[in-house]
Amino acid sequence: MQFGISQAVTRTEDDAFLRGAGRYVADLVPADALRAVVLRSPHAHARFRITDVDTARKLPGVRLILISEDITALGPMPCLGIPHGVSVEVPDCPVLARDIVRHVGDAIAFVVADTVEQARDAAEAIAIDWEALPHVVDPVAAIGAGAPAVWPSASGNVAYTQTLGDEAATEKALASAAHVVELRLVNQRLVANYMDTRAVTAAFDPADRRITLTLGSQGSHAVRDIIAGKVLKIPPERMRVITPDVGGGFGTKLFPYREYALAAVAAERLGRTVSWIADRADHFLGDSHGRANVTTARLALDADHRFLALSVDSVCDMGAYLSCYAPYIPYAGAGMLPGVYAIPACHVTLRGVFTHTVPVDAYRGAGRPEASYVIERLVDTAARDLGLAPDALRRKNFIAPAAMPHRTPTGKVYDSGEFAAHMARAQEIADWTGFAHRAAEARRHGKLRGIALATYIEACGSVGPETATLTLDRDGVVTVLIGSQSTGQGHHTAYAQIVAEHLGLPPDRVRVVQGDTDRIATGAGTGGSSSIPCGGVAVAGAARKLAEVVKEIAADSLETAAADLEFSGGVVRIAGTDRAVGFAEVAAAAGDGAARLTVDDTFSPKVATYPNGTHLAEVEVDPETGRVEILQYVIVDDVGATLNPLLLAGQIHGGAGQGIGQALMERTVYDRESGQLVTATLQDYALPRAGDLPGFVFETRNVRCVTNPLGVKGAGEAGTIGAAPAVINAVVDALWRAFKIREIDMPATSEAVWATIREHDRMHTM
């Protein structure tokens, strides 16, 4: 099939984007819309009292100022991601802070004016008395004796403690093991930094009392249901949410935010359209952050170097409030801690900890990159401590293909995977055996070389159910309605290919409609790499149904049996002849039975899929400056089945770029003394640019997923999951070969690497 599954079809979306014709929320603000800004706390923790808001309300152009006492009917921002069976302390997260702020950036007031400049002037004119309170911004310090309390109800600042696995079996194995390797790891806090910042435009129709929100999201239905039902406390039918083009989401646009509810309230009270568009400071201070774990891990091995048990203790920074899915994220990752290894016993302790910082929630991979980083760093450290080759130790402990399906000690069931095979292929591409020669050559030039692996597995593809509705329109175009949401992945092309697989239509004869709760009845949104494993299956099911209907109608027109027909070149043809009808003719021939031309199908995944693969990084370190350069980067992935190799490569490259950014550059810094977010702009927070990333060599070595009807395993987050451990393992390999330095935390910036080498030199000259 020319345009069907597995074909390298170029993205139909890109023509508009490349010509600047994409339409994001900020492009769709009506000319007469009022503009809004949020007044945010300058303190990490403080009691406050607003002493004068009337002066600000009287300033030119000001239409409305909302403070907490103006929205007492609103519910708090909810936390829905509570793992089953876990007791979690969930304090209220008010839409606007009432009398205490708990992080720099906490929302205090919502100011609406004719222009953004007037709204900002009014926000600055609001008079507030502040009483600074003690604060804590480090999660480990937060659980220490005498730490300031974020919430009085949370003893020791612990929101919850959760355990997984068998503690007794794990401790027994650790006690009797021939070797125990221990490592402390920091998975630093990150800021997502998508291209278009969050924004919302709210309109109120007094005739039917409905609110329409146009906003950038990863799923319109979830935002509608939460903002309407739980915050505004109105029936969801009274709200329409529209999501136009979205320039990146990465998990962070999955959640509802305060500004959406505030804009809705303002639009209804004023009877005017109200628009709020975040600037980059709003993004750093108001959008959820990611990662932020401190982990101690122990791996037990027997005398033959087989893994016996894994023990993990993680302190997970939740920030000042529990964001929408926050407690679930460490749990989602913890289940994947055994990785690709046959480990008989495992025990995990997770502590969700409050700090006076921006709340933390899902960020690309949502717990699974954190898990991969722990186990892959730990395996490399074990190999180094025991004088073993890291690939040999992995190969000895991989779960064998014959052992599939394999149940891990954390309860995950892997359906398929050939881990040694994709590792071997990555090593072959990278000339693993020739590294010693390259390293020696680098040393002659005063540089240090390192090479390393990360063999990862993740769980995804289980967000659902998702329903796809397909209609053959009068113009012969098939329209797809689906509740997933593209944020740049290429859904229009991907879904068109699935339609083409069953109807033979080229991509330009398929319309894909997403992001409108009035047009699309339900939707799970996009998260957890589920758009194709779940949404794609629904599209395929509906396409099969529509193909049957089209053939039945065409058979009547051509006076033949439906079984004699085939789809070819965008028409329905009697096989082996030139007699054919076009899709528009079929639509016209349906007559009074046109309703038959709309079909739907729903898919609800029962289990997760498990993408896996090998990332291999070779780096060069300049010991005089600490600069790290990635010389080659190889990825060999098993994504089950490839829908479109171009789309897949784009997702893998992008994900790996974000993982490399975390490994070498990105760092969110709070000043411990003041509680201020020091890295609150792109002048201070380093994102990878094209010159910071290597040329990727990417291949697939797919093993079809046996639990998914399309055989796919998901790929949207896979690149992120393998990248950070591969790069840091390679940096440590270089430092170990030269200096016997065993560990460095992310990000391995030039400064950090240089300081680590200098500290090593100092310690060995004392």
C-alpha positions, 0 to 999 in steps of 0.5 A, a space after each residue: 500500500 503506497 501510503 499505508 502502514 510502514 511507509 515513509 510518508 512525509 508529514 502532511 502537517 509540515 507544509 502549513 508549519 513551514 510557511 508560518 500558517 500554523 495556528 496556535 492559541 496566541 494566533 487566534 486571540 480576537 482583536 477585541 479580547 481583553 488581556 490578562 496577567 497573573 500576579 505571582 508571589 516573590 516569596 518562597 513561603 510567606 503570610 500575606 495580606 492584600 491591603 489595597 486593590 482598589 487603587 489598581 482597579 481604578 487604573 486606566 483600562 483595568 476591567 477586573 481584578 480577581 483575588 481569592 475572596 472573589 472566587 470562594 465558590 471555586 474548588 481547589 485544583 485537584 490531584 487525581 493521580 493517587 496510586 491504588 491503596 496509597 494514603 496521600 496527604 492532599 492539601 488544597 491547592 487554591 486557584 488563588 492563594 488565600 493568605 499564605 504562598 508556598 513557592 515563588 510564583 504562587 498565584 495571588 491575583 488575576 488582572 484583566 485589562 484592555 492591554 497586557 501593559 495595563 494589566 501589568 501596571 495594575 498588578 504592580 499597583 496591588 499593595 500587599 503586606 508580606 511576612 516571610 516564613 521559613 522555607 525549604 527547597 531541597 527534598 532531602 533537607 525537607 525530610 530532615 529534623 527541624 525542616 520548615 513545614 510546607 503543610 502542617 498536616 504533612 508530618 516531616 513534609 512527607 505527602 506519602 510513602 509507598 512500597 513495591 515488591 518483596 522487602 523480606 526476599 530482597 533483604 535476604 538476598 542482599 544479606 547473603 550476596 557475594 557482592 552488593 553495589 550501592 549508588 546514590 543518584 540525583 535525577 535533577 529537576 527539569 523545566 519542559 520549555 516547549 516552543 509555544 507557552 501555555 495560553 487560554 482564550 475564554 469566551 462566554 455566551 450569555 444565550 446558552 451560558 456556555 464557556 468556550 476555552 481555546 487553549 494548548 493542551 494534550 487533551 481537551 476532554 480532560 481539561 474540560 472535565 476537570 476545570 468545569 466539573 471540579 473547579 468551576 463546579 458546572 456541568 461539563 456540557 456548559 464548557 467547550 474546549 478547543 485545542 488548535 495547533 500545539 508546539 510541544 507538550 511533553 506531559 506538561 500540557 496534559 494538566 489543567 491549570 489555574 489560569 484556565 479557570 480564572 479566564 473562564 470566570 473573568 469572561 463570564 463576569 465581564 461578558 467579554 472575551 479574555 485572553 491570557 498568554 504566558 510569557 517565559 517567566 510564567 512558564 518557569 514559575 507557573 507550569 509544572 516541573 519534571 523529575 526531581 528525585 534523589 535515589 539510593 539503590 543497591 544491587 545484589 550479585 552472586 559469585 557468578 555475577 548474576 543479579 539477585 536483588 534490587 533495593 531502591 529508596 527514592 525521595 521524590 520532590 512534589 513541590 509545594 502542592 500535589 499537581 494533577 498526576 504527581 503521586 502517580 509518576 514515581 509509581 509509574 517509574 518504580 514498576 520499571 526499575 528491574 529494567 531488562 534484567 532477570 532480577 528475582 527480588 526487588 523492593 522499592 520505597 518511594 517518599 513523596 516530599 513537599 518543598 517550597 517549590 513549583 509543583 512537579 508532575 509528568 515530564 516526557 517519560 513520566 517516571 520511566 526515564 528516572 527508573 532507567 537512569 537508576 538501573 542502567 547507572 547501577 549496572 555500569 557501576 557494578 561492572 566497574 566495581 567488579 572489574 567486568 565488561 559492562 556489555 558482558 554483565 548485561 548479557 549475562 543478566 538479560 531476560 532471555 527471549 525464551 522467557 517471554 512473557 516475563 513477570 518482573 518482581 514489580 508485577 510488570 509482564 513483558 510480552 516480547 523483547 530480544 535485548 542482547 540482539 539490539 545491544 549487539 547491533 548497536 555495538 557493531 554499528 559503533 565499532 565497540 571493539 575498536 574503541 581502545 585504539 580510538 581512546 589511545 589516540 585521544 590520550 595522545 592529544 590530551 583528551 579522554 574518551 569514554 564509551 557506554 551503553 544503556 539498555 532500556 525498557 519502558 511501559 506505555 501505550 495504555 492510556 485509553 479508551 480512545 474512540 475514532 469516528 470516521 465519515 466518508 464526506 460528500 467530497 470523497 474525503 474521509 474525516 477522522 474525529 479522535 480525542 487524542 491530541 497532536 503536539 507536534 508528533 504528526 498525528 494527521 499523517 499517522 492516522 491518514 496512513 492507517 486509513 490508507 491501509 484499509 481504504 487506499 486513500 492518499 493522505 490529502 484525502 483524509 482529514 483529521 480533527 482533534 481538539 474540540 469537545 463539541 465535535 468529538 464526544 470523548 477523548 483520552 488525550 495524548 500521554 504515555 506514548 498511547 496515540 498510536 498503540 491506542 488511538 491508532 488501533 481505534 482508527 484501524 478498527 473504524 477504517 475496516 468498518 468503513 471499508 466494508 460499507 464503501 465496498 457494499 455501496 460501490 458493489 451496487 453501483 458497479 453491479 458486482 459483489 463486494 468481494 470482487 472489489 479492491 481499493 486502488 489509486 484512491 478509487 474502488 475498482 473491480 479487481 482486474 478491470 478498469 471499472 471503478 467508482 470514486 469515493 465521492 461517487 460512493 458518498 453520493 450513491 449512499 442517498 438516504 443511507 448516508 448515515 451508514 458512511 459514519 462509523 466508529 470504533 473504540 479500543 481500550 488497552 488492557 495491558 501496557 506495551 513495552 518498547 525497549 532498545 539500546 543507546 550507545 554513546 561515545 564521548 570525549 572529555 577535555 580534562 583542562 576545561 571539562 567540556 564533553 563532546 558526544 562523538 557518536 551516538 547509536 540507537 537501536 530500538 524495538 518499537 514492535 512495528 513501525 508505522 512511519 519510519 520518518 515520524 519514528 526517527 523524529 520522535 526518537 531524535 527529539 526524545 534523545 535530544 531532551 535526554 542529552 539536555 538533561 545529562 549535560 546541560 539542564 539544571 533547575 536551581 533554587 537558592 537555598 537561602 532565599 528560596 528564589 528560582 535562580 534559573 528562571 529564564 533561558 539566559 540561565 537555564 541551558 537548553 540543547 541547541 543543534 550544535 550541542 547534539 550529535 548526529 544520531 544513527 538510528 535503527 529498529 530491530 523490532 519484535 512485534 508486540 503480541 498484546 497490541 492489535 497493530 503490533 506497536 509498542 509506542 515510541 514518543 518517549 523512548 528516546 528520552 528514556 535511554 539517553 541520559 544513562 547512556 551519556 552519563 555512563 560514557 562520561 563516567 567511563 572516560 573519568 574512570 579510565 583516566 582518574 578512577 572517578 566513579 560517579 558524577 551527577 547530572 548535569 555533567 556540565 563543563 564546570 561540573 566535570 572540571 571541578 570533579 577532576 580538580 577535586 580528585 587531584 586535590 584529594 590525591 595530592 593531600 
